[in-house]
Amino acid sequence: MGFDLGEVRRRMPSRALHWHRRMDSTMTEASRLAAEGCASGTAVIADEQTAGIGRHGHSWHSEAGLGLYVSVVLRQKFVDSFPGVTLAVGLAAREAIVEATGVVCDLRWPNDLLIGGRKCAGILLNLESKAIIAGIGINVNHGGFPEQLRELATSLRIAAGREFRREHLLVELLLAMERYTKLIEEEGIKPVLRLFAQASSYVSGMRVRVEQGETALEGVTAGLDESGFLLLRQDNGKLVTVLAGGVRPAS
Ligand code: BTN
C-alpha cells in the first residue's frame, strides 16, 4: 500500500513533514534538523529504513512500504520529566493505534507496544542538547517477519486480519503526541503516570525479569515512582527502582 503524504499535509497544514522513500534512519535526519533549529513537532518519515535503530543497541526491522517509521523533534522543556515523556510517547502511540485501527495494545514498561505478548511497535527517545528526538516504529502491514523475530514480533495486520493506511496512523500519532505534550506542559507527568498504569499490565503485580547488561533483576512489579521509573519487589522483600533494562515476564 502506498503512502499518501498529501492527505497528512491536508490534515496538518502547518506541520513540518519530511518524507523519504529510503534512508538509513529517521533518527539521524531528525537529529540533524534539530541541530539546525527546526520547529518543535517536525517529523521525519521514511517508507523504508536501511539502518533502523532500536533500543539497547538493537536494529529495527524497517521493510519498505509496510511499517510506519517516524522521528519527531520535541522542543518543549521536557528534560526534567524525561522518563515521563518516554511513557507519554508510548501512550500516544497506543491511542493512535486504537483510533486508526481499533486494535488495543498492552504497554510494556517503558514503552513497548504489545499484542498477545508480541511487539507491534517500539519507541526510542534520544535526549539531545537542544531537543528530544522521539522515534516510533509501528509494524503496520507486515504479513510475517524474518526467522529471528518470528516469535517476538507481530503487526496490526496480523492482529486484525486486514491492512491499514499508514498515513491515518501517522496523523493520529502526531495528534496524540500533541495532546500528551500539552498535558505534560499544563499538568506535569502525574496524569501520564496514572494513565500508563491503567493501560499497562506490566506496572503492577507481574512477575518479571529485568535484563541489565551482565546482570538481571527478578521480582514482582509494584507500580511507578514519581518520575515514572518501574518499582520491583524482589523475593527478599526489597523494593528496587528499575531505571532501565529489558523487562520480560518471568515464570
Ligand atoms: C525499540 O527497540 O523498541 C525502539 C524502536 C524504534 C524504531 C523507530 S523506527 C523510526 C525511528 N528510526 C529509527 O531508526 N528508529 C526509530
Residues whose N, C-alpha, C, O or C-beta is under 5 A from the ligand:
A	BS01	BTN	S25 T26 M27 A51 G52 I53 G54 R55 W60 Y69 V70 S71 G122 I123 L124 G135 I136 G137
